[in-house]
Amino acid sequence: MTELVTLDRQTLLDNFAVAPFPVRHALSDHPLLGLERIARLAESLHASQVESNPGAIPEVVPEGEGVDAVELAPGDVVRGIESNGCWIVLKRIETDPEYRALLEESLDAIVPHVAHREGGAVRKEAFLFCSAPGSTTPSHIDPEHNLLLQIRGRKDMIVGAFPDSEAREAEIERQCGGGHRNLPQPPVDPTTFSMGPGDGVYVPVYAPHMVRNGPEVSISFSITFYTRESERLRSIYAMNARLRRLRMNPRRPGAHPVRDGVKAATWRAAHQGGTAVRRLRGGV
């Protein structure tokens, strides 16, 4: 049986959660990833699972400022992607059983090999991107471990770092607190992965990145997962953002492990119907 995604295991173990690295895949001709099938998927999804905008936008668009949504129906955006100048992402497409199965099989190349790292995978999600020629995805961060697989066309995936640790902490907390994924600056010390069909790249959690598409239509399949550790950190950052809005001055994750545990538990409890912010007033 042909593996859908292939990578070097030692490279994975050395770089997981630390640095980006290239992978290969055998999905370029998969029937679920053709333009018409994607258009039908777009028509079946809830509105909250679809985002589209003009593709010709700057590489830095803080908070998504000045980028208007496209008024076309999602299926029409996909079918007309060759000439309409648009960019569209279909989110959490694992809600469709066929794409859920494809996500699971594709992640078999990585998830079993890192089950002992960060508590293992606890949530898996998939995304599809269709982009007009020359489109840009601005500098941003994502909360998941991500393998971006290029299906059609070419693009440059630029992955880097934050200017400094203070900027990193501030931007992650802002996003986890409900802010936009976009960053106010391009990635620092970037590595460019030039990808065509069959190529892919692993991007660690919260690694700044942006995308420049080539002169033809691009289709990319993004397979992602959260670990227990990434979920825990996201809860701590979200709790810190909440505390800061209450005019408190919380410590960054890792500065006080006991308080980190309280913050993570408090955030989980709050999202299970309870609130316990007052537990933290004695020291954050």
Backbone as numpy.savetxt, mean C-alpha at the origin, in Angstrom:
# Nx Ny Nz CAx CAy CAz Cx Cy Cz
3.61 -27.63 -11.03 2.78 -26.44 -11.03 3.66 -25.18 -11.03
3.38 -24.25 -11.94 4.17 -23.03 -12.04 3.89 -22.10 -10.88
4.94 -21.62 -10.24 4.78 -20.65 -9.17 4.37 -19.31 -9.77
3.37 -18.66 -9.19 2.91 -17.38 -9.72 3.91 -16.27 -9.44
4.56 -16.30 -8.28 5.56 -15.29 -7.93 6.82 -16.03 -7.50
7.96 -15.59 -8.01 9.23 -16.23 -7.65 10.19 -15.18 -7.10
10.96 -15.57 -6.11 11.95 -14.68 -5.51 13.02 -15.52 -4.85
14.14 -14.86 -4.55 15.23 -15.54 -3.86 14.93 -15.55 -2.37
14.87 -16.73 -1.77 14.47 -16.84 -0.37 15.43 -16.11 0.55
16.74 -16.21 0.29 17.68 -15.54 1.17 17.55 -14.02 1.08
17.29 -13.53 -0.13 17.04 -12.09 -0.30 15.82 -11.67 0.49
14.78 -12.50 0.45 13.57 -12.22 1.23 13.88 -12.15 2.72
14.59 -13.15 3.23 14.87 -13.19 4.66 15.76 -12.04 5.11
16.69 -11.64 4.24 17.61 -10.56 4.58 16.93 -9.19 4.54
15.93 -9.02 3.67 15.39 -7.69 3.41 13.95 -7.48 3.85
13.26 -8.53 4.28 11.87 -8.39 4.69 11.73 -7.34 5.78
10.80 -6.41 5.59 10.49 -5.32 6.52 11.61 -4.29 6.63
12.64 -4.42 5.76 13.79 -3.52 5.85 14.01 -2.74 4.56
14.07 -3.44 3.42 14.46 -2.79 2.17 13.71 -3.41 0.99
13.50 -2.63 -0.08 12.84 -3.17 -1.27 13.77 -4.12 -2.04
13.17 -5.04 -2.79 13.96 -5.92 -3.65 13.08 -6.43 -4.79
13.69 -6.79 -5.93 12.91 -7.22 -7.09 12.43 -8.66 -6.95
11.29 -8.95 -7.61 10.76 -10.30 -7.71 10.34 -10.52 -9.16
9.96 -11.75 -9.47 9.43 -12.08 -10.80 8.08 -12.76 -10.62
7.27 -12.76 -11.68 5.97 -13.40 -11.61 5.55 -13.95 -12.97
4.52 -14.82 -12.96 4.02 -15.46 -14.18 2.55 -15.12 -14.40
2.17 -13.85 -14.12 0.77 -13.45 -14.17 0.41 -12.56 -15.36
1.35 -12.26 -16.21 1.10 -11.27 -17.27 -0.05 -11.66 -18.19
-0.26 -12.95 -18.40 -1.33 -13.39 -19.29 -2.50 -14.01 -18.53
-2.60 -13.75 -17.25 -3.67 -14.34 -16.46 -5.02 -13.76 -16.87
-6.04 -14.60 -17.07 -7.34 -14.09 -17.54 -8.02 -13.10 -16.60
-7.71 -13.13 -15.32 -8.33 -12.17 -14.40 -7.70 -10.79 -14.48
-6.58 -10.68 -15.22 -5.84 -9.43 -15.23 -5.83 -8.74 -16.58
-6.74 -9.17 -17.47 -6.93 -8.48 -18.74 -7.85 -7.27 -18.56
-7.77 -6.33 -19.48 -8.47 -5.05 -19.34 -9.98 -5.21 -19.24
-10.58 -6.05 -20.07 -12.04 -6.20 -20.03 -12.50 -6.86 -18.74
-11.76 -7.86 -18.27 -12.14 -8.51 -17.01 -12.00 -7.52 -15.85
-10.98 -6.68 -15.89 -10.81 -5.67 -14.85 -11.96 -4.67 -14.90
-12.39 -4.30 -16.10 -13.51 -3.37 -16.23 -14.77 -3.95 -15.60
-15.02 -5.24 -15.82 -16.20 -5.87 -15.22 -16.08 -5.92 -13.70
-14.86 -6.16 -13.21 -14.65 -6.13 -11.77 -14.94 -4.73 -11.23
-14.46 -3.70 -11.90 -14.68 -2.32 -11.47 -16.16 -2.01 -11.35
-16.96 -2.54 -12.27 -18.40 -2.30 -12.26 -19.10 -3.02 -11.11
-18.46 -4.06 -10.58 -19.10 -4.86 -9.53 -18.76 -4.40 -8.12
-17.75 -3.55 -7.98 -17.28 -3.17 -6.66 -18.10 -2.04 -6.06
-18.09 -1.96 -4.73 -18.71 -0.84 -4.03 -17.92 0.44 -4.33
-18.59 1.57 -4.31 -17.95 2.85 -4.64 -16.73 3.12 -3.76
-16.75 2.65 -2.50 -15.63 2.89 -1.60 -14.37 2.13 -2.01
-14.51 1.18 -2.93 -13.37 0.38 -3.37 -12.75 0.90 -4.66
-13.21 2.04 -5.14 -12.73 2.59 -6.41 -12.25 4.02 -6.21
-11.06 4.31 -6.70 -10.53 5.68 -6.69 -9.94 5.98 -8.06
-10.30 7.10 -8.64 -9.76 7.46 -9.94 -9.53 8.97 -10.01
-8.52 9.35 -10.78 -8.20 10.76 -10.97 -7.40 10.92 -12.26
-7.17 12.16 -12.70 -6.30 12.35 -13.86 -4.91 11.77 -13.60
-4.30 11.20 -14.62 -2.99 10.58 -14.43 -1.84 11.55 -14.48
-2.00 12.68 -15.18 -0.92 13.65 -15.35 -0.92 14.63 -14.18
-0.35 14.22 -13.06 -0.29 15.04 -11.86 1.15 15.10 -11.38
1.49 16.06 -10.50 2.87 16.17 -10.02 3.31 14.96 -9.21
4.62 14.85 -9.03 5.17 13.74 -8.25 5.05 13.97 -6.75
4.79 15.20 -6.34 4.53 15.51 -4.94 3.21 16.26 -4.87
2.22 15.64 -4.21 0.89 16.23 -4.05 0.49 16.04 -2.59
0.96 16.89 -1.68 0.66 16.71 -0.26 -0.84 16.66 0.00
-1.26 15.67 0.79 -2.68 15.53 1.17 -3.61 15.40 -0.03
-3.07 15.08 -1.21 -3.91 14.94 -2.40 -4.50 16.25 -2.88
-3.88 17.38 -2.51 -4.42 18.70 -2.80 -4.54 18.94 -4.30
-5.70 19.43 -4.73 -5.89 19.85 -6.11 -6.06 18.74 -7.11
-6.20 17.51 -6.66 -6.41 16.38 -7.58 -7.89 16.02 -7.55
-8.57 16.23 -8.66 -10.00 15.99 -8.73 -10.30 14.54 -9.10
-11.40 14.03 -8.57 -11.86 12.70 -8.95 -12.40 12.73 -10.38
-12.32 11.60 -11.05 -12.84 11.47 -12.41 -14.32 11.14 -12.34
-15.13 11.77 -13.17 -16.58 11.59 -13.11 -17.08 10.39 -13.91
-16.21 9.78 -14.72 -16.62 8.62 -15.52 -16.95 7.43 -14.63
-17.82 6.55 -15.11 -18.10 5.29 -14.41 -16.83 4.44 -14.40
-16.58 3.68 -13.33 -15.34 2.91 -13.21 -15.05 2.01 -14.41
-16.06 1.30 -14.90 -15.83 0.43 -16.05 -15.42 1.21 -17.28
-15.97 2.40 -17.46 -15.62 3.24 -18.61 -14.20 3.78 -18.47
-13.78 4.10 -17.23 -12.40 4.55 -17.02 -11.44 3.46 -17.47
-11.69 2.22 -17.07 -10.79 1.12 -17.42 -10.78 0.87 -18.92
-11.96 0.80 -19.52 -12.03 0.51 -20.97 -11.41 1.62 -21.82
-11.45 2.85 -21.33 -10.91 3.96 -22.11 -9.54 4.42 -21.67
-8.83 3.60 -20.90 -7.58 4.01 -20.28 -6.50 4.36 -21.31
-6.62 3.86 -22.51 -5.63 4.15 -23.55 -5.61 5.63 -23.92
-6.78 6.29 -23.85 -6.87 7.66 -24.36 -7.50 8.68 -23.41
-8.03 8.24 -22.25 -8.75 9.18 -21.40 -7.86 9.91 -20.38
-6.57 9.56 -20.31 -5.66 10.26 -19.43 -5.88 10.00 -17.95
-6.53 8.89 -17.60 -6.91 8.63 -16.21 -5.99 7.63 -15.51
-6.15 7.58 -14.22 -5.52 6.60 -13.33 -6.62 6.07 -12.43
-6.68 4.75 -12.23 -7.72 4.17 -11.38 -7.14 3.04 -10.56
-7.55 2.95 -9.30 -7.17 1.83 -8.45 -8.44 1.16 -7.95
-8.48 -0.15 -8.00 -9.56 -0.96 -7.44 -9.02 -1.57 -6.15
-9.68 -1.28 -5.04 -9.15 -1.60 -3.71 -9.81 -2.83 -3.11
-9.04 -3.56 -2.34 -9.54 -4.72 -1.58 -10.37 -5.65 -2.47
-9.81 -5.98 -3.61 -10.55 -6.77 -4.59 -10.67 -8.24 -4.18
-10.07 -8.60 -3.05 -10.26 -9.96 -2.53 -11.70 -10.20 -2.09
-12.54 -9.16 -2.08 -13.96 -9.36 -1.82 -14.62 -10.18 -2.93
-13.99 -10.22 -4.10 -14.43 -11.08 -5.19 -13.73 -12.44 -5.03
-14.48 -13.54 -4.99 -13.87 -14.85 -4.71 -12.75 -15.24 -5.67
-12.88 -14.93 -6.95 -11.83 -15.30 -7.90 -10.53 -14.56 -7.61
-10.64 -13.30 -7.30 -9.43 -12.52 -7.01 -8.87 -12.88 -5.64
-9.74 -13.28 -4.71 -9.26 -13.75 -3.42 -8.37 -14.98 -3.59
-8.81 -15.91 -4.43 -8.01 -17.12 -4.67 -6.68 -16.77 -5.33
-6.70 -15.80 -6.27 -5.47 -15.39 -6.93 -4.51 -14.72 -5.94
-5.04 -13.91 -5.05 -4.22 -13.28 -4.01 -3.55 -14.33 -3.14
-4.32 -15.29 -2.66 -3.78 -16.33 -1.78 -2.67 -17.12 -2.46
-2.93 -17.51 -3.70 -1.92 -18.30 -4.42 -0.66 -17.48 -4.69
-0.83 -16.21 -5.02 0.32 -15.36 -5.32 1.18 -15.12 -4.08
0.54 -14.99 -2.92 1.29 -14.73 -1.69 1.98 -15.96 -1.13
1.70 -17.13 -1.71 2.37 -18.35 -1.26 3.89 -18.26 -1.40
4.36 -17.35 -2.28 5.80 -17.22 -2.49 6.49 -16.52 -1.34
5.74 -15.80 -0.51 6.39 -15.00 0.53 5.86 -15.29 1.92
4.55 -15.36 2.10 3.97 -15.46 3.45 4.46 -16.67 4.23
4.49 -17.88 3.67 4.95 -19.03 4.47 6.40 -18.89 4.94
7.22 -18.16 4.17 8.64 -18.05 4.50 8.93 -17.00 5.58
7.95 -16.15 5.87 8.15 -15.13 6.91 7.14 -15.30 8.04
6.57 -16.51 8.15 5.56 -16.76 9.19 6.13 -16.56 10.59
7.45 -16.72 10.74 8.09 -16.55 12.04 8.50 -15.11 12.30
8.25 -14.22 11.35 8.65 -12.83 11.48 7.43 -11.96 11.78
7.54 -11.07 12.70 6.51 -10.09 13.02 5.15 -10.72 13.35
5.17 -11.96 13.83 3.92 -12.60 14.22 3.13 -13.22 13.09
3.69 -13.22 11.88 3.00 -13.82 10.74 1.93 -12.92 10.15
1.43 -13.31 8.98 0.41 -12.53 8.28 -0.95 -12.69 8.96
-1.64 -11.57 9.16 -2.96 -11.62 9.79 -4.07 -11.08 8.89
-3.69 -10.35 7.83 -4.71 -9.81 6.93 -4.08 -9.62 5.55
-4.78 -10.08 4.52 -4.27 -10.01 3.16 -5.26 -9.22 2.29
-4.72 -8.32 1.45 -5.56 -7.51 0.58 -4.90 -7.39 -0.79
-5.73 -7.16 -1.82 -5.23 -7.02 -3.18 -5.80 -5.78 -3.84
-5.01 -5.19 -4.74 -5.38 -3.96 -5.43 -5.00 -4.09 -6.91
-5.76 -3.45 -7.78 -5.43 -3.38 -9.20 -5.32 -1.93 -9.62
-4.25 -1.62 -10.36 -4.02 -0.27 -10.86 -4.03 -0.28 -12.39
-4.80 0.61 -12.98 -4.78 0.84 -14.42 -4.44 2.31 -14.66
-3.43 2.56 -15.48 -2.94 3.92 -15.64 -2.75 4.25 -17.11
-3.16 5.46 -17.49 -2.95 5.94 -18.84 -1.46 6.18 -19.09
-1.05 6.23 -20.35 0.36 6.53 -20.65 0.81 7.82 -19.98
2.03 7.77 -19.42 2.60 8.96 -18.81 2.05 9.35 -17.46
1.26 8.48 -16.84 0.66 8.81 -15.54 1.71 8.81 -14.43
1.36 9.48 -13.34 2.21 9.54 -12.15 1.41 9.15 -10.92
2.01 8.38 -10.04 1.47 8.18 -8.70 2.38 8.94 -7.75
1.86 9.98 -7.07 2.72 10.84 -6.25 3.37 10.11 -5.08
4.38 10.73 -4.52 5.11 10.20 -3.36 4.14 9.95 -2.20
4.20 8.72 -1.65 3.27 8.35 -0.59 3.82 7.16 0.20
3.09 6.78 1.25 3.40 5.59 2.04 2.16 4.74 2.17
2.37 3.45 2.43 1.28 2.51 2.64 1.54 1.70 3.91
0.49 1.23 4.58 0.66 0.54 5.86 0.89 -0.97 5.74
0.98 -1.49 4.49 1.08 -2.94 4.32 2.44 -3.33 3.74
2.82 -4.58 3.94 3.87 -5.19 3.13 3.29 -5.40 1.74
4.00 -4.95 0.71 3.42 -4.89 -0.63 4.35 -5.51 -1.67
3.78 -6.38 -2.50 4.47 -6.83 -3.72 3.69 -6.27 -4.90
4.30 -5.31 -5.60 3.68 -4.71 -6.78 4.17 -5.46 -8.01
3.23 -6.06 -8.74 3.55 -6.91 -9.88 3.09 -6.22 -11.17
4.02 -6.01 -12.10 3.69 -5.33 -13.35 3.12 -6.34 -14.35
1.90 -6.06 -14.82 1.18 -6.98 -15.71 1.29 -6.56 -17.17
1.12 -5.26 -17.44 1.14 -4.73 -18.81 1.81 -3.36 -18.79
2.56 -3.05 -19.86 3.22 -1.76 -19.93 4.47 -1.71 -19.07
5.04 -0.51 -19.00 6.27 -0.32 -18.23 6.08 0.82 -17.24
6.82 0.75 -16.12 6.81 1.84 -15.16 8.09 1.80 -14.34
8.43 2.95 -13.80 9.52 3.05 -12.83 8.92 3.17 -11.45
9.30 2.26 -10.56 8.89 2.30 -9.16 10.08 2.85 -8.38
9.90 4.01 -7.76 10.98 4.69 -7.04 10.71 4.56 -5.54
11.59 3.85 -4.84 11.42 3.58 -3.41 12.61 4.16 -2.66
12.32 4.90 -1.57 13.40 5.51 -0.81 13.10 5.59 0.67
13.50 6.70 1.26 13.38 6.87 2.71 12.83 8.26 3.02
12.65 8.54 4.30 12.26 9.87 4.78 13.52 10.72 4.96
13.37 12.05 5.00 14.54 12.90 5.20 15.25 12.64 6.53
14.49 12.30 7.58 15.07 12.03 8.89 14.03 11.30 9.74
14.43 10.87 10.93 13.54 10.08 11.77 12.35 10.89 12.26
12.54 12.20 12.48 11.42 13.03 12.93 10.34 13.11 11.87
10.75 13.30 10.61 9.78 13.34 9.52 9.08 12.01 9.38
9.82 10.92 9.54 9.21 9.59 9.44 8.12 9.41 10.49
8.45 9.71 11.74 7.47 9.53 12.81 6.24 10.40 12.59
6.47 11.66 12.20 5.35 12.59 12.01 4.43 12.15 10.89
5.00 11.70 9.77 4.17 11.32 8.62 3.42 10.02 8.86
4.06 9.05 9.50 3.37 7.79 9.78 2.23 8.04 10.76
2.49 8.81 11.79 1.44 9.11 12.77 0.28 9.86 12.10
0.62 10.81 11.23 -0.42 11.56 10.54 -1.31 10.63 9.71
-0.68 9.72 8.95 -1.49 8.81 8.13 -2.31 7.87 9.01
-1.70 7.29 10.03 -2.42 6.36 10.90 -3.54 7.05 11.64
-3.42 8.36 11.83 -4.48 9.13 12.48 -5.57 9.58 11.55
-5.56 9.10 10.31 -6.62 9.42 9.36 -6.21 10.36 8.25
-4.93 10.76 8.19 -4.46 11.66 7.16 -4.27 10.97 5.82
-4.08 11.77 4.77 -3.88 11.25 3.42 -2.56 10.51 3.32
-2.49 9.55 2.40 -1.28 8.75 2.24 -0.12 9.53 1.60
-0.43 10.64 0.88 0.61 11.36 0.16 1.58 12.07 1.10
2.83 12.21 0.64 3.89 12.85 1.40 4.21 14.24 0.84
4.81 15.12 1.67 5.15 16.46 1.20 6.49 16.55 0.49
7.17 15.41 0.29 8.46 15.41 -0.39 8.65 14.07 -1.10
9.51 14.04 -2.14 9.80 12.76 -2.80 10.65 11.89 -1.90
10.75 10.59 -2.21 11.61 9.70 -1.42 13.07 10.18 -1.44
13.72 10.06 -0.30 15.13 10.42 -0.17 15.99 9.18 -0.44
17.17 9.36 -1.05 18.07 8.25 -1.39 17.33 7.14 -2.13
16.67 7.47 -3.24 15.79 6.50 -3.90 16.53 5.42 -4.68
15.87 4.28 -4.78 16.26 3.21 -5.69 15.15 3.08 -6.73
15.50 3.05 -8.01 14.51 2.95 -9.08 14.47 1.52 -9.61
13.27 0.94 -9.61 13.04 -0.38 -10.18 12.28 -0.17 -11.49
12.95 -0.41 -12.62 12.31 -0.27 -13.93 11.64 -1.59 -14.26
10.31 -1.58 -14.38 9.56 -2.82 -14.47 8.76 -2.91 -15.77
8.77 -4.11 -16.35 7.91 -4.47 -17.45 7.11 -5.70 -17.07
6.30 -6.23 -17.96 5.52 -7.43 -17.64 6.41 -8.56 -17.14
6.01 -9.14 -16.02 6.79 -10.21 -15.40 7.68 -9.74 -14.27
7.86 -8.42 -14.15 8.67 -7.86 -13.07 7.79 -7.47 -11.88
8.42 -7.40 -10.71 7.73 -6.93 -9.52 8.73 -6.42 -8.52
8.21 -5.79 -7.45 9.09 -5.27 -6.41 8.39 -5.40 -5.06
9.13 -5.80 -4.04 8.64 -5.80 -2.67 8.91 -4.45 -2.06
7.90 -3.85 -1.41 8.03 -2.55 -0.74 7.69 -2.73 0.73
8.60 -2.41 1.64 8.30 -2.56 3.07 7.22 -1.60 3.55
6.67 -1.89 4.70 5.67 -1.04 5.33 6.23 0.37 5.53
5.46 1.39 5.13 5.77 2.81 5.31 7.04 3.26 4.60
7.48 2.55 3.58 8.62 3.02 2.78 8.11 4.04 1.76
8.63 5.28 1.75 8.19 6.27 0.77 8.45 5.78 -0.66
7.47 5.96 -1.54 7.64 5.54 -2.92 6.72 6.34 -3.84
7.05 6.33 -5.12 6.22 6.96 -6.14 6.43 6.21 -7.45
5.57 6.49 -8.45 5.58 5.73 -9.69 5.54 6.67 -10.89
6.38 6.38 -11.89 6.32 7.06 -13.18 6.00 6.02 -14.24
4.88 6.18 -14.93 4.49 5.23 -15.97 5.18 5.55 -17.29
5.34 4.51 -18.10 5.92 4.67 -19.42 4.92 5.19 -20.45
5.25 5.11 -21.74 4.43 5.72 -22.80 3.29 4.82 -23.29
2.85 3.88 -22.47 1.74 3.01 -22.85 0.90 2.70 -21.62
-0.26 2.09 -21.85 -1.14 1.72 -20.73 -0.41 0.79 -19.77
-0.62 1.02 -18.49 0.00 0.18 -17.46 -1.08 -0.50 -16.64
-0.90 -1.79 -16.36 -1.71 -2.54 -15.42 -0.78 -3.16 -14.40
-1.09 -2.94 -13.12 -0.29 -3.51 -12.03 -1.20 -4.18 -11.02
-0.74 -5.29 -10.48 -1.47 -6.06 -9.47 -0.68 -5.99 -8.18
-1.28 -5.46 -7.13 -0.60 -5.29 -5.86 -1.15 -6.29 -4.85
-0.28 -7.16 -4.34 -0.67 -8.15 -3.35 -0.03 -7.76 -2.03
-0.83 -7.61 -0.99 -0.34 -7.03 0.26 -0.78 -7.85 1.46
-0.07 -7.64 2.57 -0.50 -8.27 3.81 0.01 -7.47 5.00
-0.73 -7.58 6.10 -0.36 -7.01 7.39 0.15 -8.16 8.26
1.08 -7.85 9.16 1.51 -8.80 10.17 0.97 -8.34 11.53
1.10 -9.21 12.53 0.69 -8.79 13.88 1.47 -7.56 14.33
2.75 -7.51 13.98 3.58 -6.38 14.39 3.18 -5.10 13.65
2.92 -5.19 12.35 2.53 -3.98 11.61 1.17 -3.47 12.08
0.25 -4.37 12.44 -1.03 -3.96 12.97 -0.85 -3.31 14.35
0.05 -3.89 15.17 0.29 -3.32 16.49 0.86 -1.91 16.38
1.86 -1.73 15.50 2.45 -0.42 15.32 1.44 0.60 14.80
0.60 0.16 13.87 -0.41 1.08 13.35 -1.36 1.52 14.45
-1.72 0.61 15.36 -2.58 0.96 16.49 -1.91 1.98 17.40
-0.61 1.80 17.65 0.11 2.73 18.51 0.19 4.12 17.88
0.54 4.17 16.59 0.59 5.46 15.91 -0.78 6.13 15.89
-1.83 5.35 15.65 -3.18 5.92 15.63 -3.57 6.45 17.00
-3.18 5.72 18.05 -3.48 6.17 19.41 -2.70 7.44 19.74
-1.44 7.50 19.30 -0.66 8.71 19.51 -1.29 9.92 18.82
-1.79 9.71 17.60 -2.45 10.81 16.89 -3.68 11.28 17.65
-4.42 10.31 18.21 -5.61 10.67 19.00 -5.21 11.46 20.25
-4.17 11.01 20.93 -3.72 11.69 22.14 -3.19 13.10 21.83
-2.52 13.25 20.70 -2.00 14.56 20.33 -3.14 15.55 20.08
-4.24 15.04 19.51 -5.40 15.91 19.31 -6.02 16.33 20.65
-5.75 15.55 21.70 -6.22 15.91 23.04 -5.18 16.76 23.78
-4.21 17.31 23.01 -3.18 18.21 23.54 -2.20 17.50 24.48
-2.02 16.21 24.26 -1.03 15.45 25.01 0.21 15.29 24.14
1.30 14.78 24.72 2.57 14.65 24.01 3.07 13.21 24.11
2.48 12.30 23.34 2.83 10.88 23.47 4.23 10.57 22.96
4.81 9.52 23.53 6.12 9.07 23.08 5.98 8.20 21.84
7.01 8.23 21.02 6.98 7.45 19.78 7.04 5.95 20.09
6.55 5.10 19.19 6.61 3.66 19.40 8.04 3.20 19.66
8.18 2.30 20.64 9.48 1.77 21.01 10.15 2.48 22.16
9.69 3.71 22.47 10.32 4.46 23.56 9.94 3.91 24.93
8.75 3.31 25.03 8.29 2.77 26.32 7.40 1.56 26.01
7.99 0.34 25.97 7.25 -0.84 25.55 5.96 -1.10 26.34
5.97 -0.85 27.65 4.76 -1.10 28.45 3.64 -0.18 27.99
3.96 1.10 27.83 2.93 2.04 27.37 2.50 1.74 25.95
3.43 1.26 25.12 3.05 0.84 23.77 1.96 -0.24 23.83
2.15 -1.20 24.75 1.15 -2.26 24.89 -0.19 -1.73 25.31
-0.19 -0.75 26.23 -1.45 -0.15 26.67 -2.12 0.59 25.52
-1.32 1.33 24.76 -1.88 2.09 23.63 -2.51 1.15 22.60
-1.79 0.10 22.25 -2.32 -0.84 21.25 -3.60 -1.49 21.74
-3.62 -1.90 23.01 -4.82 -2.53 23.57 -5.97 -1.55 23.64
-5.66 -0.30 24.00 -6.70 0.72 24.09 -7.32 1.00 22.73
-6.47 1.09 21.72 -6.99 1.35 20.37 -7.88 0.20 19.91
-7.43 -1.02 20.16 -8.25 -2.18 19.77 -9.59 -2.16 20.51
-9.55 -1.86 21.81 -10.78 -1.83 22.60 -11.73 -0.76 22.09
-11.17 0.42 21.74 -12.01 1.51 21.25 -12.70 1.13 19.96
-12.03 0.31 19.16 -12.63 -0.10 17.88 -13.46 -1.37 18.02
-13.58 -1.83 19.25 -14.50 -2.94 19.53 -15.66 -2.45 20.39
-15.84 -1.12 20.39 -17.00 -0.55 21.07 -16.72 0.10 22.40
-15.46 0.06 22.88 -15.15 0.67 24.17 -14.20 1.83 24.01
-14.01 2.63 25.05 -13.03 3.70 25.05 -12.28 3.65 26.36
-10.96 3.91 26.28 -10.16 3.84 27.50 -9.03 4.87 27.47
-9.26 5.98 26.78 -8.21 6.99 26.65 -7.74 7.47 28.01
-8.66 7.56 28.98 -8.27 8.08 30.29 -7.23 7.22 30.98
-7.10 5.95 30.58 -6.09 5.09 31.18 -4.68 5.61 30.92
-4.53 6.38 29.83 -3.21 6.83 29.45 -2.85 8.20 30.01
-3.76 8.84 30.69 -3.48 10.21 31.13 -2.38 10.28 32.17
-2.10 9.17 32.82 -1.05 9.18 33.83 0.35 9.23 33.24
0.49 8.96 31.95 1.81 9.02 31.32 1.76 8.43 29.94
2.19 9.19 28.94 2.16 8.72 27.57 3.56 8.79 26.94
